[in-house]
Amino acid sequence: MQPTRRRRTTSRIVTSDLERCDVCYGADPFKGSDYARPWLIISNEHHPFHGEQYVVLALTTRTWHDGFVHIAEDEWIEGGTPESSSIVPWSVETIERGDIEFRQGRIESSLVDRTVAELTDYLRSETID
């Protein structure tokens, strides 16, 4: 997904109410403070700074990589994205509460668990026997 300039305004949520499986729209640190994108929250209430910071994965509308984890229409519990989207399991970021503009929706926890498993596969060291 190409980062977009911040342009949408919706009713703001209390960001301390955000939790794992929520998709939020917020700052894209890779492009600068004028850009934002959707992020999937993968951290939980046991994160040391829950409510202040969230560990997130980027969402994209791109389809060119087999490693993207597609979000099927029926995996949205509420909300959604304007275009069909996927999660980028290797695009990990920490986003601060003040950089989140709004909550965009919520996806099934089983999809989040699968995606986090993909992430850990990228980080796991291979052992050679």
C-alpha positions as CSV (number, residue, x, y, z in Angstrom):
1,M,0.0,0.0,0.0
2,Q,1.3,3.4,-0.9
3,P,1.4,5.5,2.2
4,T,-1.2,8.2,2.0
5,R,-1.1,11.8,3.1
6,R,-3.3,12.3,6.2
7,R,-6.6,13.4,4.9
8,R,-9.4,11.4,6.6
9,T,-11.1,12.6,9.8
10,T,-13.5,10.4,11.7
11,S,-14.6,10.4,15.3
12,R,-11.6,9.8,17.4
13,I,-11.5,6.9,19.8
14,V,-9.8,6.7,23.2
15,T,-6.6,5.1,22.1
16,S,-6.0,3.5,25.5
17,D,-9.0,1.3,24.5
18,L,-7.1,-0.2,21.6
19,E,-6.3,-3.8,21.9
20,R,-4.8,-6.7,20.0
21,C,-6.6,-7.4,16.7
22,D,-7.6,-3.8,16.2
23,V,-6.7,-2.1,13.0
24,C,-5.8,1.6,13.5
25,Y,-4.9,4.4,11.1
26,G,-1.8,6.3,12.1
27,A,1.5,7.8,11.3
28,D,3.9,6.0,8.9
29,P,7.4,6.6,10.3
30,F,8.9,5.3,7.1
31,K,7.5,8.2,5.1
32,G,7.4,11.0,7.7
33,S,4.9,12.7,9.9
34,D,2.7,13.9,7.0
35,Y,1.9,10.3,6.0
36,A,-0.3,7.7,7.5
37,R,-1.4,4.1,6.8
38,P,-3.4,1.3,8.5
39,W,-1.7,-0.8,11.1
40,L,-2.7,-4.1,12.8
41,I,-2.1,-4.1,16.6
42,I,-0.4,-7.4,17.6
43,S,0.7,-6.5,21.1
44,N,-1.6,-7.2,24.1
45,E,-2.3,-5.7,27.5
46,H,0.9,-7.3,28.9
47,H,3.1,-5.1,26.6
48,P,5.2,-2.9,29.0
49,F,3.7,0.3,27.7
50,H,0.2,-0.8,26.7
51,G,-2.0,2.2,26.1
52,E,1.0,4.3,25.4
53,Q,2.7,2.3,22.6
54,Y,1.5,-0.6,20.4
55,V,3.5,-3.2,18.4
56,V,1.9,-3.2,15.0
57,L,2.2,-4.7,11.5
58,A,1.6,-2.7,8.3
59,L,-1.3,-3.4,6.0
60,T,-1.0,-3.1,2.2
61,T,-3.2,-3.3,-0.8
62,R,-0.3,-4.7,-2.9
63,T,-0.5,-8.3,-4.1
64,W,2.9,-8.9,-5.5
65,H,4.4,-10.9,-2.7
66,D,3.3,-14.4,-1.7
67,G,4.3,-13.7,2.0
68,F,1.5,-11.1,2.4
69,V,-1.3,-12.4,4.6
70,H,-4.6,-11.6,2.9
71,I,-7.5,-10.4,5.1
72,A,-10.7,-12.0,3.8
73,E,-13.9,-10.0,4.0
74,D,-15.3,-12.4,6.6
75,E,-12.3,-12.0,8.8
76,W,-13.3,-8.4,9.6
77,I,-15.3,-8.5,12.9
78,E,-16.1,-4.8,12.4
79,G,-14.9,-2.0,10.1
80,G,-12.7,-2.7,7.2
81,T,-10.5,-1.1,4.6
82,P,-11.6,0.7,1.4
83,E,-9.7,-1.8,-0.7
84,S,-8.9,-5.5,-0.3
85,S,-5.9,-5.6,2.0
86,S,-3.2,-7.9,3.4
87,I,-0.9,-7.8,6.4
88,V,2.8,-7.6,5.9
89,P,4.2,-9.9,8.6
90,W,7.8,-8.6,8.4
91,S,6.8,-4.9,8.6
92,V,6.9,-4.5,12.4
93,E,6.8,-1.1,14.0
94,T,6.0,0.4,17.4
95,I,3.5,3.2,17.2
96,E,2.7,5.7,20.0
97,R,-0.8,6.6,21.1
98,G,-0.4,10.1,19.9
99,D,0.4,9.0,16.4
100,I,-2.9,7.1,16.0
101,E,-5.7,9.0,14.3
102,F,-8.5,6.5,14.6
103,R,-9.5,2.9,15.0
104,Q,-10.5,1.5,11.6
105,G,-11.8,-1.9,12.6
106,R,-11.1,-5.3,14.2
107,I,-10.1,-8.6,12.6
108,E,-10.4,-12.2,13.8
109,S,-7.8,-13.3,16.4
110,S,-7.1,-16.5,14.5
111,L,-5.8,-14.4,11.6
112,V,-3.7,-12.3,13.9
113,D,-2.3,-15.5,15.5
114,R,-1.4,-16.9,12.1
115,T,0.3,-13.7,11.1
116,V,2.3,-13.5,14.3
117,A,3.4,-17.1,13.6
118,E,4.6,-15.9,10.2
119,L,6.6,-13.1,11.8
120,T,8.2,-15.4,14.3
121,D,9.2,-17.7,11.5
122,Y,11.1,-14.8,9.9
123,L,12.9,-14.2,13.3
124,R,13.6,-17.8,14.3
125,S,17.1,-19.0,14.0
126,E,17.5,-22.2,11.9
127,T,19.4,-25.0,13.7
128,I,21.7,-27.2,11.7
129,D,22.0,-30.8,12.9
